[in-house]
Amino acid sequence: MNPILVLGGTGKVGSRVVARLTQQATDVRIGARRTGFDWLDQSTWDPALAGVRAVFVVPLDGATLTGEFVTKAVEAGVERVVLLSGRGVDVPGYGRDDNTTGLTHVLGEKAVRELDIAWTILRPGWFAQNFSEGFFAPAVQAGELRLPAGDGAVTFVDAEDIADVAVAALTEEKHAGETYELSGPRALTMAEAMDAISVASGREVRYVPLTPEQFIAECVQDGWSQQDAADFADVVGAVRRGLDAHVSDGVQRALGREARDFATFASNTVWSAVPSPWRDGRPST
């Protein structure tokens, strides 16, 4: 049987999708720079798509290339597309209209819905693994997470659940035409999430709320561009405004089981053995 192409096959979700498909003895092709695929080099798209029957599309954030890619996929004979999108795509006020990451998902979804082949869209909320493998991991390792999230809550979704839904959508007919909103089973504030990680890791990790202006200034000081910092502050702003606190039923609908809880994620994670910078609630020197 022809292979399934997994873009971002070395990332948080893609690597888990690859592992599951491999365990099922499914022929998998990894689309990543180390295997010769580059979103910004369209000459690499045709070789990646050659002979493929289905594609898991992890878009390039900040770019609007998804439409061109899925059109080329159909021309290459692909029969099924599963798109990793994001929460808030159709929620008014979730983010600025000119937020580049938001545009990636809005335009990507529009292109996928217009395809004449089977498609499924996944809309996960904030990944639990952002704290262990993603952009929050260094802050967690250092013992302090500084964000403009206020006391807003998030129904963090486990990347293991996202991968399970993706594999089902790639290999089962019943998911065609579905849009799955994916979340965990309960909402936690950033402070509560840090408390859960503190318990699981055995060392204190604190959440420090910032204003958007403070956050942007700190990001720029760390080498971010002003635009990137403002875009990310805008994304986090949805948390502060309470737009990420709702529980979604996508995992249940797709898999017939409950989503994994954040506490389960925290207890199952091997946290990096970085000495805590906090002693008795104060910075140690």
SULURSUL-V112148 format. One record per pair of residues at least 6 apart in sequence whose ideal C-beta (glycine too) atoms are under 8 Angstrom apart, sorted by the first residue. I is the first residue (numbers start at 1). J is the second residue. If there is no record, write none. Layout:
<<I & J> <I & J>>
This chain:
<<1 & 26> <1 & 27> <1 & 53> <2 & 27> <2 & 51> <2 & 52> <2 & 53> <3 & 26> <3 & 27> <3 & 28> <3 & 29> <3 & 51> <3 & 52> <3 & 53> <4 & 21> <4 & 26> <4 & 27> <4 & 28> <4 & 29> <4 & 52> <4 & 53> <4 & 54> <4 & 55> <4 & 56> <4 & 170> <4 & 171> <5 & 29> <5 & 31> <5 & 48> <5 & 49> <5 & 52> <5 & 54> <5 & 55> <5 & 56> <5 & 78> <6 & 14> <6 & 17> <6 & 18> <6 & 21> <6 & 28> <6 & 29> <6 & 30> <6 & 31> <6 & 55> <6 & 56> <6 & 58> <7 & 14> <7 & 31> <7 & 32> <7 & 37> <7 & 55> <7 & 56> <7 & 57> <7 & 58> <8 & 14> <8 & 31> <8 & 32> <8 & 56> <8 & 58> <8 & 84> <9 & 15> <9 & 17> <9 & 18> <9 & 28> <9 & 30> <9 & 31> <9 & 32> <9 & 35> <10 & 30> <10 & 32> <10 & 34> <11 & 32> <11 & 58> <12 & 127> <12 & 129> <12 & 133> <12 & 134> <12 & 159> <13 & 58> <13 & 84> <13 & 127> <13 & 159> <13 & 162> <13 & 163> <13 & 166> <14 & 30> <14 & 32> <14 & 56> <14 & 58> <16 & 159> <16 & 160> <16 & 162> <16 & 163> <17 & 56> <17 & 163> <17 & 166> <17 & 167> <17 & 170> <18 & 28> <18 & 30> <19 & 163> <20 & 163> <20 & 164> <20 & 167> <21 & 28> <21 & 167> <21 & 170> <21 & 171> <22 & 28> <24 & 167> <24 & 171> <26 & 171> <29 & 35> <29 & 48> <29 & 52> <31 & 37> <31 & 48> <36 & 44> <36 & 47> <36 & 48> <37 & 44> <37 & 45> <37 & 48> <38 & 44> <39 & 60> <39 & 63> <39 & 65> <39 & 69> <40 & 60> <40 & 63> <40 & 65> <42 & 68> <45 & 69> <45 & 72> <46 & 72> <46 & 76> <49 & 55> <49 & 72> <49 & 73> <49 & 76> <49 & 78> <50 & 76> <51 & 77> <52 & 73> <52 & 76> <52 & 77> <52 & 78> <53 & 77> <53 & 78> <53 & 79> <53 & 80> <54 & 78> <54 & 79> <54 & 80> <54 & 81> <54 & 82> <54 & 170> <54 & 171> <55 & 70> <55 & 73> <55 & 78> <55 & 80> <55 & 81> <55 & 82> <56 & 82> <56 & 84> <56 & 166> <56 & 170> <57 & 66> <57 & 69> <57 & 70> <57 & 81> <57 & 82> <57 & 83> <57 & 84> <57 & 108> <57 & 112> <58 & 84> <59 & 65> <59 & 66> <59 & 83> <59 & 84> <59 & 85> <59 & 104> <59 & 105> <59 & 108> <60 & 104> <61 & 100> <61 & 101> <61 & 104> <62 & 100> <62 & 101> <62 & 104> <62 & 231> <63 & 100> <63 & 104> <64 & 103> <64 & 104> <64 & 107> <64 & 108> <66 & 83> <66 & 104> <66 & 107> <66 & 108> <66 & 111> <66 & 112> <67 & 107> <67 & 108> <67 & 110> <67 & 111> <70 & 81> <70 & 83> <70 & 111> <70 & 112> <70 & 115> <71 & 111> <73 & 81> <74 & 115> <74 & 116> <74 & 117> <78 & 117> <79 & 117> <79 & 118> <80 & 117> <80 & 118> <80 & 119> <80 & 120> <80 & 170> <80 & 176> <81 & 112> <81 & 115> <81 & 117> <81 & 118> <81 & 119> <81 & 120> <82 & 119> <82 & 120> <82 & 121> <82 & 122> <82 & 166> <82 & 169> <82 & 170> <82 & 175> <83 & 108> <83 & 109> <83 & 112> <83 & 119> <83 & 120> <83 & 121> <83 & 122> <84 & 122> <84 & 124> <84 & 162> <84 & 166> <85 & 105> <85 & 108> <85 & 109> <85 & 121> <85 & 122> <85 & 123> <86 & 101> <86 & 102> <86 & 105> <86 & 123> <86 & 124> <87 & 94> <87 & 123> <87 & 124> <87 & 125> <87 & 126> <87 & 181> <87 & 183> <87 & 244> <87 & 248> <88 & 94> <88 & 95> <88 & 102> <88 & 238> <88 & 243> <88 & 244> <89 & 102> <89 & 105> <89 & 106> <89 & 109> <89 & 123> <91 & 243> <93 & 241> <93 & 243> <94 & 102> <94 & 238> <94 & 243> <95 & 101> <95 & 102> <95 & 234> <95 & 235> <95 & 237> <95 & 238> <96 & 102> <96 & 234> <99 & 231> <99 & 234> <99 & 235> <100 & 227> <100 & 231> <101 & 231> <101 & 235> <102 & 235> <109 & 121> <112 & 119> <112 & 121> <113 & 119> <113 & 121> <118 & 173> <118 & 176> <118 & 177> <119 & 176> <119 & 177> <120 & 169> <120 & 175> <120 & 176> <120 & 177> <120 & 178> <120 & 179> <120 & 180> <121 & 178> <121 & 179> <121 & 180> <122 & 162> <122 & 165> <122 & 166> <122 & 169> <122 & 180> <122 & 182> <122 & 250> <123 & 179> <123 & 180> <123 & 181> <123 & 182> <123 & 248> <123 & 250> <124 & 157> <124 & 162> <124 & 182> <124 & 183> <125 & 154> <125 & 155> <125 & 156> <125 & 157> <125 & 182> <125 & 183> <125 & 184> <125 & 244> <125 & 248> <126 & 154> <126 & 156> <126 & 157> <126 & 239> <126 & 244> <127 & 134> <127 & 156> <127 & 157> <127 & 158> <127 & 159> <127 & 162> <128 & 156> <128 & 157> <128 & 158> <128 & 159> <128 & 184> <128 & 262> <128 & 265> <128 & 266> <129 & 158> <129 & 159> <129 & 265> <130 & 136> <130 & 137> <131 & 137> <131 & 140> <131 & 193> <131 & 197> <132 & 140> <132 & 269> <132 & 271> <136 & 145> <137 & 272> <139 & 145> <139 & 146> <140 & 194> <140 & 197> <140 & 205> <140 & 271> <141 & 271> <141 & 272> <141 & 274> <142 & 274> <142 & 277> <143 & 203> <143 & 204> <143 & 205> <143 & 206> <143 & 274> <143 & 276> <143 & 277> <143 & 278> <144 & 205> <144 & 206> <144 & 207> <144 & 208> <144 & 277> <144 & 278> <145 & 190> <145 & 194> <145 & 205> <145 & 206> <145 & 207> <145 & 208> <146 & 207> <146 & 208> <146 & 210> <146 & 215> <146 & 218> <147 & 190> <147 & 207> <147 & 208> <147 & 209> <147 & 210> <147 & 215> <147 & 236> <147 & 239> <148 & 209> <148 & 210> <148 & 211> <148 & 212> <148 & 214> <148 & 215> <148 & 233> <148 & 236> <148 & 237> <148 & 240> <149 & 189> <149 & 190> <149 & 207> <149 & 209> <149 & 236> <149 & 239> <149 & 240> <150 & 209> <150 & 239> <150 & 240> <151 & 189> <151 & 191> <151 & 209> <152 & 189> <152 & 190> <152 & 239> <152 & 240> <152 & 241> <152 & 242> <152 & 244> <152 & 245> <153 & 187> <153 & 188> <153 & 189> <153 & 192> <153 & 239> <153 & 242> <153 & 244> <153 & 245> <154 & 187> <154 & 188> <154 & 189> <154 & 190> <154 & 193> <154 & 239> <154 & 244> <154 & 245> <155 & 183> <155 & 184> <155 & 185> <155 & 186> <155 & 187> <155 & 188> <155 & 244> <155 & 245> <155 & 246> <155 & 247> <155 & 248> <156 & 183> <156 & 184> <156 & 188> <156 & 193> <156 & 262> <156 & 265> <157 & 182> <157 & 183> <157 & 184> <157 & 251> <157 & 259> <158 & 184> <158 & 259> <158 & 260> <158 & 262> <158 & 264> <158 & 265> <160 & 260> <161 & 182> <161 & 184> <161 & 251> <161 & 255> <161 & 259> <161 & 260> <162 & 182> <164 & 251> <164 & 254> <164 & 255> <165 & 180> <165 & 182> <165 & 250> <165 & 251> <165 & 254> <165 & 255> <168 & 175> <168 & 254> <168 & 255> <169 & 175> <169 & 178> <169 & 180> <169 & 254> <175 & 254> <178 & 253> <178 & 254> <180 & 250> <180 & 251> <180 & 253> <180 & 254> <181 & 248> <181 & 249> <181 & 250> <182 & 248> <182 & 250> <182 & 251> <182 & 259> <183 & 246> <183 & 247> <183 & 248> <183 & 250> <183 & 251> <183 & 259> <184 & 247> <184 & 259> <184 & 260> <184 & 261> <184 & 262> <185 & 247> <185 & 258> <185 & 259> <185 & 260> <185 & 261> <186 & 247> <186 & 261> <186 & 262> <187 & 244> <187 & 245> <187 & 246> <187 & 247> <188 & 196> <188 & 262> <189 & 207> <190 & 207> <190 & 209> <190 & 239> <191 & 207> <193 & 207> <193 & 262> <194 & 205> <194 & 206> <194 & 207> <196 & 262> <196 & 263> <196 & 266> <197 & 205> <197 & 266> <197 & 271> <198 & 204> <198 & 205> <199 & 266> <200 & 263> <200 & 266> <200 & 267> <200 & 269> <200 & 271> <201 & 266> <201 & 271> <203 & 271> <203 & 275> <203 & 276> <203 & 278> <204 & 276> <204 & 278> <204 & 281> <206 & 278> <210 & 218> <212 & 233> <212 & 236> <212 & 237> <215 & 229> <215 & 233> <215 & 236> <216 & 226> <216 & 229> <216 & 230> <216 & 233> <219 & 228> <219 & 229> <219 & 232> <219 & 233> <220 & 226> <220 & 229> <224 & 232> <238 & 244> <251 & 257> <251 & 258> <251 & 259> <252 & 258> <252 & 259> <276 & 284> <277 & 283> <277 & 284> <278 & 284>>
